[in-house]
């Protein structure tokens, strides 16, 4: 993880846009869990007592969607050429 993924000058400590209360460890755990479990959609993220774990999972799932869209756009542009 890069430092810019954790720091936001206006809002303090964040993890991929979600505000952290302490050290972002809950967000990181949710992100890692989603990665290990190959979460494809934010609807697959478990809702429980930890909002930060859920938000970490959601940030992973949303990142996968953005990457898929980016790859699809590249594929379409290659077809047009």
N, C-alpha and C positions, 0 to 999 in steps of 0.2 A: 504494500500500500504506500502511496505517495503522501507526503505531508499535506499537499493541497486538498486531499480528500478529507482531511480532518479539520482544517482550520478555515475559519471564515472571519475576517476582521470585524464585520458588523455584528455577527451573532455569537461569537465565541467558538467553542469547540463543537464541531459537527462531524457527522459521518455521512458522506455522499448526500448532503443536503438536509439530513435529519439532525436536529439539535441533540447533543449529549448532555447528560446531567453530571457525569464524572469523567470517566476515561474512555468512553466509547466501547468498552469491553463487551457489553450486551449486544451492541450493533455488530461488532466484529464476529461474535459467536453466531449470531443469526445468519450473517453473510456466509460464513464458513459452512454452517449446517446446510444452507441452501445449495452451496456449491457441491458438497459431498453427496447430497441427496438428489442432485440434478433437477432442481426445481425449475420448471418451465414457465410458471405463471404465478403471479402474486396470490391468486386464490388458493394455491397449494400451501401457503405459509401458515403455520399454526398460530392461532390467536390464543394467547394465554396471559398469565399474570405479568409478563415482561413485554412492555411496548417496544423497548429497544431491540429485543431479539426479533420481534415481528418486523420492525422497520429495517433491520439488517437483512432479513430474508427478502423483503419487498425490494430493497435496493439491488440485490443480486438479480431477482427476477426481472425487474425493469431494465437492468443493464443488458440482460440476454435479449430482450425484445428490441432494444435500440440497436444492438449488434446485428440482429437478424434483419431488421429494416435496412440498415446500412449496407449489408451484403446484397440484399435484394435490389436495392437501387443501383449498386455497382453492376450487378448481373444484367439489369435492364439496359443500362447505358452501354455495356459491352455488346448487347444484341443490336442496338441502334447503329453502332459504328459500322 
